[in-house]
């Protein structure tokens, strides 16, 4: 069983609306240590963009305050083992 497009859309909407702080924490916890330890890099706007039974993708913006540049990036979190149902995603 895989998620329907409607179920994926609802999960993403809910997580982005009610759990942005959790998404931010997930992004911070999955980035390489050298990226996190760079005090001039600021992370913002985490957004769950895809989710299925095998992985989730979170987009975010990383800005370097020293150079004034920003770039949209993402992290992909693989579920190991993959979840078996939408209920298990909760």
Secondary structure as the mmCIF struct_conf table of DSSP 4:
data_model
#
loop_
_struct_conf.conf_type_id
_struct_conf.id
_struct_conf.beg_label_comp_id
_struct_conf.beg_label_asym_id
_struct_conf.beg_label_seq_id
_struct_conf.end_label_comp_id
_struct_conf.end_label_asym_id
_struct_conf.end_label_seq_id
HELX_RH_AL_P HELX_RH_AL_P1 UNK A 5 UNK A 18
HELX_RH_AL_P HELX_RH_AL_P2 UNK A 20 UNK A 30
BEND BEND1 UNK A 31 UNK A 31
HELX_RH_AL_P HELX_RH_AL_P3 UNK A 33 UNK A 37
TURN_TY1_P TURN_TY1_P1 UNK A 39 UNK A 40
STRN STRN1 UNK A 41 UNK A 51
BEND BEND2 UNK A 53 UNK A 54
STRN STRN2 UNK A 55 UNK A 64
TURN_TY1_P TURN_TY1_P2 UNK A 65 UNK A 68
STRN STRN3 UNK A 69 UNK A 78
BEND BEND3 UNK A 80 UNK A 81
HELX_LH_PP_P HELX_LH_PP_P1 UNK A 82 UNK A 83
BEND BEND4 UNK A 84 UNK A 85
HELX_RH_AL_P HELX_RH_AL_P4 UNK A 86 UNK A 89
#
